[in-house]
Amino acid sequence: MSHVSLRQLVKVYGRQIVVKGIDLEIEKGSFVVLVGPSGCGKSTTLRMVAGLESVSHGEIRISGRTVNDLPARDRGIAMVFQSYALYPHMTVFENMSFALKVAKVPRAEIEKRVRRAADILRLTDYLDRRTSQLSGGQRQRVAMGRAIVREPEVFLFDEPLSNLDAQLRSAMRVEIKRLHHQLGTTAIYVTHDQTEAMTMADKIVIMRDGFIEQEGAPLDVFERPANEFVARFIGAPAMNLLPGKIVSDGNGALAVELSGDIRVRIDAGRFAGLELGRPVTFGARPEEIVPEGHGLRPDAPYEFSAPVTLTESLGNETLVFAAFAGGEVTSRMQRPKPVREGEVLRFELDRHRIHLFDAATGSSLRAE
């Protein structure tokens, strides 16, 4: 049995349906990340699990028991908020122990739990400091420590890193993942940042407009997006998407015809429903379009030349934007060199890594 189970979960505010009948099974000890754009329903879903929002319809089960009508304190959960929600006039020890004192846990047990959490989070030297004297990263660790001492069945994280700078966010991602490995507690984490989702999750759940678009292991979702929305949302930069249609390449094989009479031969066995003339959306990730001489040559390359419209240097690589097929594609240049706007480069596109989507529905046409 799943440790946390959401069944036909719905949330309605007035006439607006925010969460639209989602089903989700979360295994014990897993780290599941809900990700999606603002307003997709991910935080509302988390707050329903936490007991901070009522359930309009459906069922939430934790460890086999229905918790819809249980108050938050009785659900066996602990939540870490975006805003930390600490008491600035209290010390770190007082903040971490507060919920245990309210629950009348014996003093010796409180001391034991707080000291253990502080040791895990490297906060032992700060226990006597007020939280107002701490940095943002230290405050976030205190907020996590406050959750740890409750020894919950499930940790809930609501965009806990969004108030931190980029370097600290990266460090805290590692901290949270290490913490999860140490404790082995089920975790549900909400973020709008797909990098956080990809690097931290055992299972990633992509939401849009109150629905789940796709769920699965991060690499599976990245390599096999269920539709155009997931293909655009997961991956940075986003997947290149261009309109096209299915044609014959003149030699008995199928190809995608793009604007400008460009034809890219495809492996028809990897896709379903490729009748001639069918409108499709052609997809290729930036890492699958390589400037010649600046990456591994693909096994099945489609070669083309295109003028550079823009570059972005990232130090170890350069993103090269080039005019192609009536639009613009993004390429990753490894071992970068200076490139001028307007310069024509030779590119190699990996035909074995092409994605095709139905032009009308946006659904993937992948066969397997």
C-alpha positions, 0 to 999 in steps of 0.5 A: 500500500502507498504511504500517501494516497490521493484519490480523485482529489478536488478543491473548489473555491467558489466557482473556480476548480483549482484541483481537478480530480487528481490521483497520486500514489506516493510510496513510503520513503520516497521523495516526490516533487510536485512541479508546475507553473504558478496557479497549477494547483500544486501548493493547494494540493500540498495544503490539503495533505497538510490539513491547512485546506479542506477537501472539496471532494475525494480522499487523502490517505496516510498510512492506510487511514483517511485523514480528510477530517483530521486536524493537521496535528493528528496527521503525522506530518510536518511542514516546512514553509517558504517563509520559514515561519520562525519566532524571531524573539526565540532562540534556535533551541526554543524554536525547534522545541516549541511544538514538543513543549506544546505537546507536553513531551518530557523535557529529556526527550525534547533535549534529545530530539533537538540535539539530534536534529541540530547535529544532523543540520550542523546547528549545534553551535547556534542553539542559543542564538535568536533566529533573527541573528541567522542567515537565510540558509541557517533559518531554513535549516532551523525550520527543517529542524523544527520539522525533524524533531516532531518525527513525522511520517511525512515531510511537506515542503512548500517552495522552501528555497525560493527566498534564497539566492541562487548559490544558497539554493544549490547548496540547500538542495544538497542539504535537503536531499542528504537529510532525506537519505539520512532519515528515510522519511516520505517527503512531498516537495512543491516547487515551480523550479524544474531544476529543483524537481529534476535534481531532488526527486525520486518521482516528479509530478508535473501539474498544469491547470489543476491536472497531473500532466505526467509523473515518473522518474525525472530522467524518464520524464525528461527523455519521454515527455507525454506532451508538448507542455511537459517537453517545454517545461522540463529542461533548461533551455526548453526543447526546440519545437517546430511545426511540420508534417509527415512526408516521404523522403523519396527513398521509401522512408518517412521524414518530417517536412519543416518550413523551407522544404527542410526534410528530416528523416525519422525512425518510423518504428519509434512512433505511432500513427505517422500517416503521410500528410499528418501535421506534427510538432517536431521536437529536439532538445538543445543538447541534441543539436551540436555545432560541428566540432563542439561535442560528440558527433551523433550516430545518425546526424542530420546536418544543416547550416544556419546563421547565428542570431544570438549567443549566451556564454555560460562559461563551460558552454555557450548557448547558440541561437540560430535561424532554422526552418522559419523559426529559431533553434537553441544549441549547446556548444561544448568547448565554446569559442567566440561566435559572431551574430550572423555567422553561419555555423554547421550543426549536427542534429541527432535523428535518434533523439527526435520527438514528435507530437500531435499538432492538434492535441500536443500528445507525444506520438512515441510508440514505446 
